[in-house]
Amino acid sequence: MMRRPGDVVLAQVQFTDTFEIKKRPALILFEEFDNIVVAGITSNTKMKGIPLSKEEGAIQDSVIKLNYIFTISAAMISKTLFHLTSKKKQVVYTELKKRLNGLNIE
């Protein structure tokens, strides 16, 4: 199945503080050479990130965490949940660009 940037998928995700792997929602940022780069999504709305509401397609109000970006394979995705609107994708990529522009390259 073809995945595209802006798809919110259910994927096998490894947590950063443990080796535990669980199915969690993630946002596809881009795909290249069969590697899919995603941002994690949490229902903990107290965390920093980009809000994602039920009205936008989330099962419950959530947050896209741009501080939790990782690479997965297509085999780790069980299904596509919904696709972000163009407006929300622009918010995500604008915020991501701001963060990347903050890197000091010398």
LOTORRO-337082 format. One line per field, with one value per residue (C-alpha): residue number from 1; chain; z, x, y. Coordinates in pm, whole numbers, plus 50000, padded with zeros to 5 digits. Each point is the difference from the previous one (the first is absolute). Layout:
N
seq = [NUM; ...];
mol = [A; ...];
w = [Z; ...];
u = [X; ...];
v = [Y; ...];
//
This chain:
106
seq = [1; 2; 3; 4; 5; 6; 7; 8; 9; 10; 11; 12; 13; 14; 15; 16; 17; 18; 19; 20; 21; 22; 23; 24; 25; 26; 27; 28; 29; 30; 31; 32; 33; 34; 35; 36; 37; 38; 39; 40; 41; 42; 43; 44; 45; 46; 47; 48; 49; 50; 51; 52; 53; 54; 55; 56; 57; 58; 59; 60; 61; 62; 63; 64; 65; 66; 67; 68; 69; 70; 71; 72; 73; 74; 75; 76; 77; 78; 79; 80; 81; 82; 83; 84; 85; 86; 87; 88; 89; 90; 91; 92; 93; 94; 95; 96; 97; 98; 99; 100; 101; 102; 103; 104; 105; 106];
mol = [A; A; A; A; A; A; A; A; A; A; A; A; A; A; A; A; A; A; A; A; A; A; A; A; A; A; A; A; A; A; A; A; A; A; A; A; A; A; A; A; A; A; A; A; A; A; A; A; A; A; A; A; A; A; A; A; A; A; A; A; A; A; A; A; A; A; A; A; A; A; A; A; A; A; A; A; A; A; A; A; A; A; A; A; A; A; A; A; A; A; A; A; A; A; A; A; A; A; A; A; A; A; A; A; A; A];
w = [50000; 49911; 50296; 49964; 50213; 50226; 50057; 50364; 50040; 50269; 50030; 50217; 50207; 50235; 50304; 50067; 50365; 49954; 49741; 50014; 49665; 49976; 49727; 50004; 49758; 49803; 49730; 49678; 49921; 49693; 49847; 49824; 49896; 50189; 50322; 50140; 50224; 50250; 50297; 50303; 50116; 50362; 50165; 50289; 49909; 50272; 49788; 49766; 49634; 49735; 50114; 49808; 50073; 49966; 49741; 49789; 50012; 50319; 50222; 50287; 50034; 49958; 49936; 49710; 50165; 49775; 50268; 49938; 49640; 49891; 49701; 49949; 49720; 49818; 50173; 50333; 49885; 50058; 49848; 49897; 50239; 49815; 49804; 50129; 49830; 49786; 50263; 50282; 49786; 49943; 50377; 50054; 49730; 50102; 50360; 49890; 49774; 50291; 50214; 49728; 49925; 50365; 49948; 49999; 49703; 50006];
u = [50000; 50125; 50053; 50038; 50116; 49717; 49860; 49937; 50070; 49990; 50354; 50231; 50187; 50293; 50001; 50313; 50032; 49948; 50026; 49624; 49817; 49633; 49755; 49964; 49890; 50269; 50008; 50186; 50237; 50163; 50110; 50326; 50163; 49733; 50076; 49701; 50080; 49723; 49921; 49840; 49652; 49886; 49662; 50175; 49892; 50225; 50304; 50150; 49922; 49743; 49640; 49794; 49628; 49726; 49841; 50316; 49971; 50180; 49829; 50050; 50162; 50373; 50335; 50242; 50343; 50268; 50256; 49930; 50095; 50114; 50026; 49789; 49944; 49671; 49966; 49965; 49682; 49675; 49761; 49939; 49765; 49944; 50177; 50080; 49846; 50228; 49979; 50110; 50282; 50123; 50001; 50202; 50257; 50034; 50071; 50239; 50184; 50034; 50156; 50239; 50101; 50099; 50285; 50337; 50194; 50365];
v = [50000; 50345; 50230; 50376; 50293; 50112; 49651; 49916; 49629; 49737; 49867; 49793; 50260; 49946; 50224; 50206; 49900; 49626; 49724; 49954; 50018; 50093; 50096; 50376; 50272; 50180; 50265; 49922; 50285; 49843; 49671; 49929; 49672; 49798; 50190; 50185; 50297; 50070; 50221; 49842; 50098; 49993; 50043; 50176; 50353; 50148; 49914; 50258; 49963; 50074; 49945; 49745; 49991; 49741; 50230; 49959; 49620; 49898; 49743; 50243; 50341; 49945; 50165; 49946; 49983; 50148; 49916; 49630; 49925; 49656; 49769; 49690; 49751; 49953; 49662; 50183; 50178; 49814; 50254; 50360; 50180; 50331; 50273; 50349; 50300; 50215; 50274; 49767; 49856; 50356; 50061; 49683; 50073; 50367; 49899; 49726; 50245; 50247; 49731; 49888; 50360; 50027; 49752; 50169; 49870; 50093];
//
